Every structure is written in structure tokens, then in C-alpha cells.
Amino acid sequence: MIKELITYPDERIKYISADVRKFDDELFELLENMHDTMEHHGLNALSAIQIAIPFSAIIIKEAQETFELINARIIVNEGVAEAEEKSAYFPSGFSATIKRYGKIKVVYENRHGELCHLDIEGEFSRRVQQQIDFLFGGTLLDKLNKEGRTEAEKQLSDEGFVAGEACPVVFVRDYFKRGAKYLLVFVTLTFILPLFVSSQLRELVYTLDKYAIIGVVLLMIIYFIYGQYEGKKYKQCTSCQIGNIIGTVAILAFQLLITSLGVFYWVAP
């Protein structure tokens, strides 16, 4: 089954992948999904975390062979070399000059749990190291020094991957949510007034509370509608997933219900 790749700036790429302990049908299904996803996207390497599965599994192609590296570790390294690298996690136009070991020995398990090893060098070694970085929550940006990372992030920003389609620092919908919460707090604070005010003033407070409740409902509706828009615009942001937006509305609705009961059974004259 073809799975969706997670891409920059999705924070799930930073999850640490857990070692595989059971070499069973669940693992076999994951590997087949990774094969299908690689084929669909025309990739020559893929880590499970790139399809949002935090398991220590890598599939990589070299010449006519395909390797499945489970629980891969580098145990020997030799030399250092620099080269331009790209990654399916980043936009196709982005690359960075990365230092890697020239030669490595990798130990890993195959899909049946059998211990294996590879002695590799050159471009194949570089691709394996990049995939192992993913297992430990690392990307190309993490291999750069401070100046290089700043320049790379600026490049991503200039190309519109931060300022445009990526996750903004503040979502517009949050202003509507904040307004709804402020109104709920205001209504809640009025609960103490019936103990101290006259019946005439209590009537005024009750009227204001009713208008505030209507305001909360309107703000919730606007939040939900605008949240749908932002969810489509910023698809890669986990906070923009429709389920999260619905969950926020559900919490606000519950708070509104409790507050409304207080208004109609306590504040009402």
C-alpha cells in the first residue's frame, strides 16, 4: 500500500525510531508498504519514519539489489568526504553540502531477524548514513554548522516553504478561539455577582451573559470554518489536521455547555 511521505517542516521526522523486536506479519506489512511507496515516488532509499512509522527500518536500492536494513548501526567508519545531498523530506530544489564518512561497516538484521553486515563506501555509504540519521531524528539541517543551517533555512524560506505553505508561527483561527475563551472567562466571573447585586442589576448581568454565550457560539463557528481553510492550506502541519480542529471545538463546546448551565440555573433572576 502506498503511504504519504512526510515532508519539511513536519516535526514527526524528529521522532526517534524504536528498534524492531518482533519479526512478524506487522513488520512484513510495513516493509511491503515501504517498497510500494518507494516505487510510487521513484526513490532509491526510504526510512519508516518518512511515512510516519517510528520503527528502525530502512529500504535502500543499490544497482540491481534492494536491501532491507532492520535495526541498522554503523560499527566502523573511515575517512570523511563532502558532497551535495538531497532528501525526499525536503523540497526537490533544496540541497546541502554534507560531510559523511567515506567508508562504513553497517550491521543490521533482515526481515527474518538474521544478523547481517555491509562494508560499503562512496555514494551508497552516503545514502545509508542519511537514512540512519532519520532513525535518530536527524535531517540534513542537523548536519550543518550554525552558519550553514541559517543559510539553508533562509533558502527554504525564500523559496516559500516557510513563509508560504509551511506552518506559520500563529494561526488566524487561534484569535477566534482566544476570543471565545475570553468570553467564557467573563461569563464565569459573573457567577459571583448574584451574591452581591440587586435583582435589577442581576437582570442586566444575565442579559450580558446571554449575549456573551451567543458570541462564543459565533466565534466557535468562525474558528471551525477558518480552521478548515487553514487545514487545507497548511496540510503538513500536524496542528492543522482536521481532527485536531474538531477536538478543539468539542472542548470549547463542553466548556460552553457547563458555563451556560451556570448562567441559566444560577445567574438567571
C-alpha positions in Angstrom: 0.0 0.0 0.0 1.3 3.4 -1.0 1.8 5.7 2.0 2.1 9.5 2.2 5.6 10.9 2.7 6.0 13.4 5.5 7.9 16.5 4.2 9.5 19.6 5.6 8.7 21.2 8.0 6.7 18.2 9.5 8.1 17.7 13.0 7.4 14.0 13.1 10.7 13.4 11.3 12.4 14.2 14.6 10.8 11.2 16.4 13.4 8.6 17.5 12.7 5.3 15.8 12.3 2.3 18.1 14.2 -0.9 17.4 12.2 -3.7 15.8 11.6 -6.5 18.3 9.2 -8.7 16.5 9.9 -10.0 13.0 6.3 -10.8 12.2 3.5 -10.0 9.8 3.3 -6.4 11.1 6.9 -5.9 10.1 6.4 -7.6 6.7 3.4 -5.4 6.0 5.4 -2.3 6.9 8.2 -3.3 4.6 5.8 -4.0 1.7 4.2 -0.6 2.2 7.7 1.0 2.1 8.5 -0.9 -1.1 5.3 0.3 -2.7 5.9 3.9 -1.5 9.4 3.9 -2.8 8.3 2.6 -6.2 5.4 5.1 -6.4 7.7 8.1 -5.6 10.7 6.9 -7.6 13.0 6.8 -4.5 16.2 4.8 -4.0 16.0 4.8 -0.2 13.4 5.2 2.5 13.2 5.0 6.2 10.0 4.0 8.0 9.8 7.4 9.8 9.4 9.0 6.4 6.0 7.5 6.3 5.4 8.5 9.9 6.1 5.0 11.3 8.8 5.3 14.0 10.4 1.8 13.6 14.0 1.2 12.8 13.6 0.0 9.2 15.3 1.1 6.1 14.9 0.0 2.5 17.7 1.0 0.0 18.5 0.2 -3.6 21.9 -0.2 -5.0 22.5 -1.2 -8.6 20.2 -4.2 -9.1 19.9 -5.1 -5.4 17.4 -4.0 -2.7 18.4 -4.2 0.9 16.1 -4.2 3.9 18.1 -2.9 6.9 16.4 -3.5 10.3 17.9 -2.0 13.4 20.9 -0.7 11.4 24.0 0.5 13.2 27.4 1.8 12.0 30.2 0.0 13.8 33.2 1.0 11.8 33.9 4.2 9.9 36.9 5.5 7.9 37.7 8.9 6.3 35.5 11.9 5.7 34.2 13.3 2.4 31.9 16.3 1.4 29.2 16.1 -1.2 25.9 17.7 -2.2 22.9 15.9 -0.9 19.2 16.0 -1.4 16.4 14.3 0.5 12.8 13.3 -0.1 11.9 15.1 3.2 13.0 18.5 1.7 11.6 20.2 -1.4 13.2 19.0 -4.6 15.0 22.2 -5.2 16.9 22.1 -1.9 20.3 20.6 -1.4 23.2 21.0 1.1 26.9 20.2 1.3 27.2 17.4 3.9 30.3 15.8 5.5 30.0 12.0 5.7 32.2 9.0 6.5 33.9 7.7 3.3 33.6 4.1 4.3 31.5 2.3 6.9 30.6 -1.1 8.1 26.9 -1.5 9.0 25.4 -4.3 11.0 21.7 -4.9 10.7 19.0 -7.6 10.7 17.0 -8.8 7.8 13.2 -9.3 7.8 13.7 -12.7 9.4 15.8 -11.4 12.2 19.1 -12.8 10.9 22.2 -10.7 11.6 23.9 -9.3 8.5 26.6 -6.7 7.7 27.6 -4.5 4.8 31.0 -3.0 4.0 30.3 0.0 1.8 31.7 3.2 0.5 31.1 6.2 -1.7 27.6 7.3 -2.7 25.9 4.1 -1.4 27.6 4.7 2.0 26.3 8.3 2.0 22.7 7.2 1.3 22.8 4.7 4.1 24.2 7.2 6.5 21.4 9.7 5.6 18.7 7.1 6.3 20.3 6.1 9.6 20.2 9.8 10.6 16.4 9.7 10.0 16.2 6.8 12.5 17.6 9.1 15.2 15.6 12.1 14.4 18.2 13.9 12.2 17.9 15.6 8.9 20.3 17.4 6.5 19.9 20.6 8.5 21.2 18.9 11.7 24.5 18.0 9.8 25.2 21.7 9.1 27.1 24.2 11.3 25.3 27.2 12.7 26.1 29.4 9.7 25.2 26.7 7.2 21.9 25.9 8.9 21.0 29.6 9.0 21.7 29.9 5.3 19.8 26.7 4.5 16.7 27.8 6.5 16.8 31.1 4.7 16.9 29.3 1.3 13.9 27.3 2.3 12.1 30.5 3.5 13.0 32.4 0.3 11.5 29.6 -1.8 8.2 29.9 0.1 8.4 26.7 2.1 8.3 28.6 5.4 6.6 31.9 4.7 4.1 30.4 2.3 2.8 26.9 2.6 4.6 25.8 5.8 3.3 26.2 9.3 3.1 29.9 10.4 4.0 30.8 14.0 0.4 32.0 14.8 -2.7 30.7 13.1 -5.5 33.2 12.4 -8.1 30.8 13.7 -6.4 30.9 17.1 -7.6 34.5 17.5 -11.2 33.3 17.3 -10.5 30.6 19.8 -8.9 33.1 22.2 -11.9 35.4 21.9 -14.2 32.5 22.7 -12.2 31.7 25.8 -12.1 35.3 27.0 -15.9 35.4 26.8 -16.2 32.2 28.7 -13.9 33.5 31.4 -16.0 36.7 31.6 -19.2 34.7 32.0 -17.7 32.5 34.6 -16.6 35.5 36.6 -20.1 36.9 36.7 -21.2 33.8 38.7 -20.2 35.5 41.9 -22.3 38.7 41.3 -25.7 37.3 42.2 -24.5 37.1 45.8 -23.8 40.9 46.0 -26.0 42.7 43.5 -29.6 43.8 43.4 -32.2 41.9 41.4 -32.3 44.7 38.8 -28.5 44.6 38.2 -28.7 40.8 38.2 -31.1 41.0 35.3 -28.5 43.1 33.4 -25.8 40.6 34.2 -28.0 37.8 32.9 -28.6 39.6 29.7 -24.9 40.3 29.1 -24.1 36.6 29.8 -26.7 35.5 27.2 -25.1 37.8 24.6 -21.7 36.5 25.6 -22.8 32.9 25.1 -24.1 33.8 21.6 -20.8 35.4 20.9 -18.9 32.3 21.9 -21.1 30.2 19.6 -20.4 32.5 16.7 -16.7 32.5 17.4 -16.6 28.7 17.5 -18.4 28.5 14.1 -15.9 31.0 12.6 -13.0 29.1 14.2 -14.2 25.8 12.7 -14.8 27.3 9.2 -11.5 29.1 9.2 -9.7 26.1 10.6 -10.9 24.1 7.7 -9.4 26.6 5.4 -6.0 26.6 7.2 -6.1 22.8 7.4 -6.2 22.6 3.6 -3.6 25.4 3.2 -1.1 24.0 5.6 -1.5 20.3 5.1 1.9 19.4 6.5 1.3 21.0 9.9 0.2 18.4 12.5 -1.7 21.2 14.4 -3.8 21.8 11.2 -5.2 18.3 11.0 -9.0 18.5 10.8 -9.2 16.0 13.7 -7.3 18.4 16.0 -9.6 21.3 15.0 -12.7 19.2 15.7 -11.3 18.2 19.0 -10.7 21.9 20.0 -14.3 22.7 19.0 -15.5 19.8 21.1 -13.6 21.0 24.2 -15.0 24.5 23.7 -18.5 23.2 23.3 -18.2 21.3 26.5 -16.9 24.3 28.4 -19.8 26.4 26.8 -22.3 23.8 28.0 -21.1 23.9 31.6 -21.0 27.7 31.5 -24.5 28.0 30.0 -25.9 25.8 32.7 -24.4 28.1 35.3 -25.9 31.1 33.6 -29.4 29.7 33.3 -29.6 28.0 36.7 -27.6 30.4 38.8 -27.3 33.9 37.3 -30.8 34.0 35.9 -33.1 36.1 38.2 
